[in-house]
Amino acid sequence: MIALNAMSCLNHGNNKLSEIMKSKCVIYFLLAGLMSWGHAEVLPPEQLAPDDTLVLMTVPDYAQAKAVYEESPTAMFWNDQSMKEFKDKFMAQCKENVVDPLERELGVEFDNYKGLIQGQCTFALTSDGWEGWSDESDAVPGWLLILDSGANSEELKSNLEELKNSWVDSGKNLKTDQVQGVEVTTVFISSSDVNEVFKNVFGGDESEGDDTSKSEKTFEVKFVQSGSVLVVGNHLQPIEKVLSRLSGGIAPVLADVAAFKADKGVLRDSLCYGWVNCRPIIDAVEKSLTENSEKQNNNQQAQNMLSPKPAQIISALGLKGLKSLAMSVKEFEDGSKGTFFVGVPENQRSGLFKVFTLEQKNSAPPPFVPQDAVKFTRMRLNLQKAWNSLETMASQINPGLAGMLQMMIDNVGKEQGFSLRKSVIGNLGDDFVMYQKNPKELTLEGLNSPPSISLLGSSEPETLAQSIKQWITIMSSQGQGQPGAGGPSIEVKERDFLGRKIYSIPTPGMSAQGGAGSRSFNFAAAGGYIGLTADASMIEEYLRLIQDQPKSLRDVQGLQEAAQEVGGMNSGMFGYENQKETVRVTIEVLKQNKEQLEDLFKIGPFSLDTGDSEETGGFSEWVDLSLLPPFERIQKYFYFTVYGLETKPDGLHFQFYSPKPPALN
């Protein structure tokens, strides 16, 4: 537009007025160009992050991402008027018990920085000389935080000055360095200060105070503002590289790295994305494990021949072929899409990547999968090939142990004329199906163990079912023959149902899904599959569905269209979740079992102290489930999600897609 205006001026008549206009237009053009140059946009993340970046996580345009998020079903649900009481109480507790203590300990007022980020928000881990963990080296990876404040640069500058002054007033040790013509400030933070913050916020054992003081360490946090960009990190060299790029320098950057270039198509046009350079990380881990293993062997004088070398394990697992991982989120008018990419080229796949190689076959829901299934997954995995690849991988890790395993498999039932390899493994097909339904009871136990069934494809499912029964019987009898084995033998029960055999193995001590009593492991053959489930009613339902052909999941409205966003239903893997139903049931269970839920938050090393203390209040003071609205008021924000896995020459593309709920259109 600037250039067009200037040319329009220069094309006026040849009179004196025209000459004056020419000079004015030239001046206008030059001034406009200088103004544009002085307010140039900040370089994108890959043009700022150093070339030795190991991990990158970024929101390239925070303002845009925030605007898109605010229009998303998730944000609309959280901001719905019916959620206000629950939300306000939860946020008030977070502020009182988390934010305020952190502000007091760190001397920071977070509200001063709220809304300052306008451009990118980037976090990176860099190697910066790190080649693995070693007793001889204290080197650690560098980390960087890059924040672009856009037009808020003056406000950012003022806030940083206030922060530095408050730290000086509180007695913190600061120092400054001149780098690329700007001042880099370093603040020294002791581990005891950090521990104090977490103890005050989340609680802790005061008796540990004396022990932590003995191993106190000091951490350096460096920060600098260059134009509108704030750069924070722990090492000076990566910060210097970023500052060089911001000032027009030519320091090597992530965009120049071949592995990143190869994944650019996955990351392009994303609201946010992450990327991991796996090769140097795997090399560093291998180096560390090898050095540690060599030290142990030297101390033991004689190496244990059964212990595989770390390099041997990493190679056998196929990790040597893994180049990168990439994650991205994109937003469209009709829904949101996420991608998780595993960068392992086809000609370098081995180990685990060979075991789980999918075949590009029909992965749509079979006709017998009912519409009331809330979760579904189908994978076209050749189980016989997968087993062979697994044995190959095991032999590469430890030939001795792999040989013993193969001998055990070949000898199971040999005296009875039974062959596990031929009768069971040899009858496995290339199809795996799993679907799940809502729990029968609205309890935490029911939520954790909902009715589900897994189906293994087979060309001879009846033969496979009988072979599994025989295998279990043989293993039970052999176990009873061992000295000191003890315990009752396993009895495989049979019963007829709709002309099919159902095999059941009692599992005492596990409560039944539908009520009191013991559960059982059940399996039966039908429709080209063998069904396996811990819920007896699910195996019966499956046998009925094979005959009755119910309303199928594959006919759910919008499912076929959504599947195209994740590679279709012929890529080898397809999955579905009815989030409207799973969220509804979860909310109902939480509301009806809030006392049990409170107990769960008090278990484990990372438990949240939500006891009835005056400081924190009880669990209901944080998450008051009684304030959640009836699901009918918020159900319009939930729909379904589909996912799929495509195997391409460059790697594995796992994609998920959430179409926009029809009620929001």
Secondary structure, DSSP 8 states (H G I E B T S, - for coil): -HHHHHHHHHTS-SSHHHHHHHHHHHHHHHHHHHHHHHT-----HHHHSBTTEEEEEEES-HHHHHHHHHTSHHHHHHT-GGGHHHHHHHHHHHIIIIIHHHHHHHT--GGGGTT---S-EEEEEE-TT--S-BTTB----EEEEEEE-GGGHHHHHHHHHHHHHHHHHTT--EEEEEETTEEEEEEEEEHHHHHHHHHHHH---GGGHHHHHHT--EEEEEEEEETTEEEEES-HHHHHHHHHHHTT----BGGG-HHHHHHHHHHTT-SEEEEEEHHHHHHHHHHHHHHHHHHHHHHHSS--TTS--HHHHHHHTTGGG--EEEEEEEEETTEEEEEEEEE--GGG--THHHHT-B--S--S--TTSBTT-SEEEEE-B-HHHHHHHHHHHHHHH-HHHHHHHHHHHHHTTGGGT--HHHHTGGG--S-EEEEE---SSSSHHHHHS--EEEEEE-SSHHHHHHHHHHHHHHHHHHHHHSTT--S-----EEEEETTEEEEEEEEEEEE-SSSSSEEEEEEEEETTEEEEES-HHHHHHHHHHHHH--SBGGGSTTHHHHHGGGT-SSSSEEEEE-HHHHHHHHHHHHHH-HHHHHHHTTSSTT----SS-TTT--HHHHS-GGGS--HHHHGGG---EEEEEEEETTEEEEEEEEE--GGG-
